[in-house]
Amino acid sequence: MKIGLGIAVAIVALALPLAASADPATKQVADVLGWVEGAGPTTDVFGTASLVRNDGGVSMTFRTSQIPAGEAVTIWWVILGPAGPVSAQFAAGHVVGGSGLATFSGHLAEGDTSGCFSPEFTAAVGCDGLTDAQKQTVILLARFHGPADPGRIPIQIHTAETAGVTDIPTQLCSPLACQYQAAIFPGA
């Protein structure tokens, strides 16, 4: 019994300095704005999003409105570097209910490069993932995929739906899917 207690005390004593040296989590809140592909954000406000940053990654909540009932929607992490986008990765997705209100949440760890937008986009921009959770600018981009199609829902709510489309502008806004809302979180 004494040995077990001694080991527990030693583990806590070793862990305390590590926890104390970590930067605290920070929370940012931003409006969910309209988005026009190629032009950027509009002044139309549809909701509120938050981003919590810590040394290991970022977590988000994206609350929005005025989405057509039954619309398939995905949220994408767009990570910026000094010269522009360095990564675009899947964050969350689901079919929106009858109220037109939707809430999405997700987490992205530093170094995670899963869920990249498309091979063509990755070849042009990269998929470096998040490399500095505290300092990189993060854009949460809502991509609308049209009415939920029962045979395609998993594709609609988990991918960019760009298979077979090699032209990046068409990938970003095509008959299958287009970006319509975004929240922007400047880095520190």
JOLINUR-V643730 format. One record per residue. RES is the residue in one letter. SS is DSSP state (A for helix, B for strand, O for the rest). PSI is psi as a letter, one per 20 degrees, with the letter a starting at -180 (999 if undefined). D_LAST is the distance of its C-alpha to the last C-alpha in Angstrom with 2 decimals. Layout:
BEGIN
RES&SS&PSI&D_LAST, RES&SS&PSI&D_LAST
END
This chain:
BEGIN
M&O&g&47.77, K&A&h&46.84, I&A&g&45.42, G&A&g&43.16, L&A&g&41.91, G&A&g&41.36, I&A&g&39.29, A&A&g&37.12, V&A&g&36.55, A&A&g&35.69, I&A&g&33.11, V&A&g&31.41, A&A&h&31.56, L&A&h&29.92, A&A&h&27.14, L&A&g&26.12, P&A&h&24.57, L&A&g&22.52, A&A&h&21.21, A&A&h&20.56, S&A&i&18.46, A&O&q&15.98, D&O&q&12.62, P&O&q&13.25, A&O&q&12.35, T&B&q&10.06, K&B&p&11.43, Q&B&q&10.53, V&B&p&13.70, A&B&q&14.64, D&B&q&18.10, V&B&o&19.88, L&B&r&21.12, G&B&q&23.96, W&B&p&23.38, V&B&o&25.81, E&O&p&25.71, G&O&h&25.51, A&O&h&24.39, G&B&b&21.28, P&B&q&20.64, T&B&a&23.42, T&B&i&23.60, D&B&p&25.46, V&B&p&23.84, F&B&i&25.09, G&B&b&23.13, T&B&q&19.92, A&B&q&17.44, S&B&q&15.03, L&B&p&12.52, V&B&p&12.36, R&B&p&10.10, N&B&a&11.70, D&O&h&12.36, G&O&i&14.94, G&B&a&13.79, V&B&q&13.07, S&B&q&15.74, M&B&q&16.49, T&B&p&19.15, F&B&o&20.33, R&B&p&23.15, T&B&r&25.04, S&O&r&28.49, Q&O&k&31.20, I&O&p&31.48, P&O&p&35.10, A&O&p&36.81, G&O&j&37.21, E&B&p&34.43, A&B&p&32.81, V&B&p&29.01, T&B&q&26.30, I&B&p&22.51, W&B&p&20.58, W&B&p&17.17, V&B&o&16.20, I&B&p&13.54, L&B&q&12.44, G&B&a&12.39, P&O&h&12.67, A&O&j&16.12, G&B&a&15.85, P&B&p&16.64, V&B&i&17.12, S&B&q&18.24, A&B&o&19.78, Q&B&q&21.01, F&B&p&23.03, A&B&g&21.40, A&B&r&24.33, G&B&q&27.51, H&B&r&30.63, V&B&p&33.39, V&O&p&32.87, G&O&a&35.62, G&O&h&37.93, S&O&i&35.75, G&O&i&33.20, L&O&q&30.44, A&B&q&28.27, T&B&p&25.63, F&B&q&23.88, S&B&q&21.80, G&B&r&20.59, H&B&q&18.62, L&B&p&17.31, A&B&q&17.23, E&O&p&15.69, G&O&i&18.58, D&O&p&20.39, T&O&k&21.85, S&O&r&24.34, G&O&k&25.08, C&B&q&24.29, F&O&g&25.19, S&O&q&28.33, P&A&h&29.86, E&A&g&30.05, F&A&g&26.41, T&A&g&25.45, A&A&h&27.83, A&A&g&26.31, V&A&h&22.56, G&O&r&22.37, C&O&m&21.37, D&O&i&19.08, G&O&a&17.41, L&O&p&14.00, T&O&i&13.46, D&O&n&9.99, A&O&h&9.33, Q&O&h&6.11, K&O&h&4.55, Q&O&q&7.23, T&O&p&8.02, V&B&p&10.85, I&B&p&13.95, L&B&o&16.69, L&B&p&19.89, A&B&p&23.23, R&B&p&26.19, F&B&p&29.65, H&B&j&32.56, G&B&a&35.47, P&B&q&37.89, A&O&p&37.96, D&O&o&40.67, P&O&h&42.25, G&O&i&42.91, R&O&j&39.38, I&A&g&37.09, P&A&h&35.60, I&A&g&34.75, Q&A&h&33.49, I&A&j&31.02, H&A&i&29.84, T&O&r&29.72, A&O&i&28.88, E&O&l&32.67, T&O&j&32.77, A&O&p&35.60, G&O&i&37.91, V&O&o&35.78, T&O&i&34.74, D&O&o&33.54, I&A&g&29.75, P&A&h&29.95, T&A&h&32.64, Q&A&g&30.60, L&A&h&27.77, C&B&o&30.32, S&O&r&33.83, P&O&h&36.64, L&O&h&35.35, A&O&q&31.73, C&B&q&29.26, Q&B&p&25.72, Y&B&i&26.04, Q&B&q&23.01, A&B&q&19.22, A&B&p&16.09, I&B&p&12.82, F&B&o&9.36, P&O&q&6.65, G&O&r&3.79, A&O&999&0.00
END
